[in-house]
Amino acid sequence: MRAAPATLAVVGVVVALSLLAFGGLFREHSSVPKNPTVTENGVVVFVGSESGFAGETLAILKSRFSGPTVEVTELANLSAAATRVNGSSVVVFNSDWLTGKVGAVALTDFFKTILPSQVKIVALGGPTSLLFDALKQARDGIVAEGRNPAYDNPPLAGYKLKQATGWDGTAYYGDSILVGVEPDANSAADSISNWA
């Protein structure tokens, strides 16, 4: 028997909330607008093959971000792509591309360069848990030791370093994590676009 899309969405929300509640991952609260908006001057950096779920979601994201799309297929080209990224960009990985590359110096350097810009970084389809494994190489303490928010490889996993201000006015960085079991590419693109 096949589950309806609404049932899958509910299951996705329950899984995400369970991860947040039991994993101590929720570090900020924000409301998500119902209608996605176009992000001004947002460059979309796409890493990997434009196939499957990742390619379908990319096609929708291209229409929502007003900047150009930079496509990367080789590790060596990541450093050039990093120069195009700013806080209104989104970096999208076809998670299959990450296989065998976690710990590669070029990937670690790429993350070290782009994380301070507070860019949205997402992995779609396949082994999405590899995104957090790779990010740990670039930033200590990104998640608790032995924990990976995408341990069960949901179709959508994302990370964003986010600056906040403490009660005493001191600026600090916190982790914003996006994990979702999205029923289709439109829903995934909505989640990425509306993620603040």
C-alpha positions in Angstrom: 0.0 0.0 0.0 1.4 3.4 -0.9 1.4 6.3 1.5 -0.1 9.6 0.4 2.2 12.6 0.1 0.5 14.3 3.1 1.4 11.2 5.2 5.0 11.3 4.0 5.2 15.0 4.9 3.8 14.3 8.4 6.3 11.4 8.9 9.1 13.8 7.8 8.1 16.4 10.3 7.8 13.8 13.1 11.3 12.4 12.2 12.8 15.9 12.1 11.2 16.9 15.4 12.3 13.6 17.0 15.9 14.3 15.9 15.7 17.8 17.2 14.2 16.8 20.6 16.4 13.8 21.3 19.6 15.0 19.6 19.7 18.4 21.2 20.0 19.9 17.7 17.5 22.7 17.9 19.4 25.9 18.6 17.1 28.6 17.1 13.4 29.1 16.4 12.2 30.9 13.3 8.9 31.0 11.5 8.8 29.8 7.9 6.7 31.9 5.5 4.2 30.0 3.5 5.3 31.4 0.1 8.9 31.1 -0.9 10.6 34.3 -2.0 13.2 35.0 -4.6 16.6 35.6 -2.9 18.4 38.7 -4.2 21.7 38.1 -5.9 21.9 34.6 -4.6 24.5 32.5 -6.5 23.6 28.8 -6.6 26.6 26.6 -6.5 25.7 23.1 -7.5 28.3 20.3 -6.9 27.9 16.9 -8.6 25.6 15.5 -11.2 22.3 17.1 -12.1 20.5 13.8 -11.9 17.6 12.5 -9.9 16.2 14.3 -6.9 19.1 16.7 -6.7 18.8 17.8 -10.3 15.0 18.2 -10.0 15.4 20.4 -6.9 18.2 22.4 -8.5 15.9 23.3 -11.5 13.4 24.8 -9.1 16.1 26.6 -7.0 17.5 28.2 -10.1 14.2 30.0 -10.6 14.2 31.3 -7.0 17.7 32.6 -6.7 18.3 35.7 -8.9 22.0 35.2 -9.3 23.9 32.8 -11.6 24.4 29.1 -11.2 28.0 27.8 -10.8 28.4 24.1 -11.5 31.2 22.1 -10.0 32.1 18.5 -10.8 35.7 18.3 -9.8 37.3 18.8 -6.3 39.9 21.2 -7.9 37.2 23.6 -9.0 35.8 24.2 -5.5 38.2 27.0 -4.6 37.1 29.1 -7.6 33.4 28.5 -6.7 34.1 29.6 -3.1 34.9 33.1 -4.4 31.4 33.5 -5.7 29.6 32.6 -2.5 28.0 35.1 -0.1 25.3 35.0 2.6 22.5 35.0 0.0 23.9 32.0 -1.8 23.0 28.4 -1.6 25.5 25.5 -2.1 23.8 22.3 -3.2 25.5 18.9 -3.2 24.2 15.9 -5.0 25.2 13.8 -2.0 26.4 11.0 -4.2 29.3 13.3 -5.2 30.5 13.4 -1.6 31.1 9.6 -1.6 34.9 9.0 -1.1 35.6 12.8 -0.8 35.0 13.4 3.0 38.3 14.6 4.4 39.7 15.7 1.1 41.7 18.9 1.6 40.0 20.8 -1.2 36.6 20.0 0.3 37.6 20.9 3.8 39.2 24.2 2.6 36.0 25.0 0.6 33.9 24.7 3.7 36.4 26.7 5.9 36.2 29.5 3.3 32.4 29.6 2.8 31.1 28.9 6.4 31.8 32.4 7.7 29.5 33.9 5.0 26.6 32.1 6.7 25.7 30.4 3.4 23.1 27.7 3.2 24.7 24.3 2.4 22.5 21.4 1.5 22.9 17.8 0.4 20.1 16.1 -1.6 19.3 12.4 -2.2 21.6 9.5 -1.5 24.0 9.5 1.5 23.2 13.0 2.9 24.9 12.1 6.2 28.2 12.6 4.4 27.6 16.4 4.4 27.9 16.5 8.2 30.9 14.1 8.1 32.6 16.5 5.7 31.6 19.7 7.6 33.1 18.2 10.9 36.5 18.3 9.1 36.2 22.0 8.6 34.7 23.2 12.0 35.2 21.5 15.3 32.1 21.0 17.4 29.7 21.4 14.5 27.6 18.6 16.1 28.0 16.6 19.3 30.6 13.8 19.1 29.2 10.6 17.7 26.0 12.4 16.4 25.1 13.2 12.8 21.8 14.9 12.3 21.4 13.1 9.0 22.5 9.7 10.3 19.6 7.9 8.5 20.3 9.7 5.2 17.1 11.7 4.7 16.6 13.1 1.2 17.4 16.6 2.4 20.1 17.7 4.9 21.5 21.2 5.4 23.7 23.3 7.6 24.2 27.0 8.0 26.5 28.8 10.4 24.4 31.6 11.9 25.6 34.7 13.8 23.5 35.7 16.8 23.8 38.1 19.7 23.9 37.0 23.4 22.1 38.6 26.2 25.2 40.7 27.0 25.5 41.9 23.4 28.3 39.6 22.5 28.2 38.1 19.0 28.6 34.4 18.6 27.9 31.8 16.0 25.3 29.0 16.3 24.4 26.0 14.1 21.2 26.0 12.0 20.4 22.5 10.8 17.8 21.5 8.2 16.8 17.9 8.0 13.8 16.8 6.0 12.0 13.9 4.4 10.5 15.9 1.6 8.0 14.2 -0.6 9.1 15.9 -3.8 11.5 18.4 -5.4 9.1 21.3 -4.9 8.8 20.7 -1.2 12.5 20.4 -0.9 13.0 23.6 -2.8 10.4 25.3 -0.5 12.3 24.2 2.6 15.6 25.4 1.3 14.2 28.7 0.1 12.3 29.4 3.3 15.2 28.3 5.7 16.3 31.4 7.5 
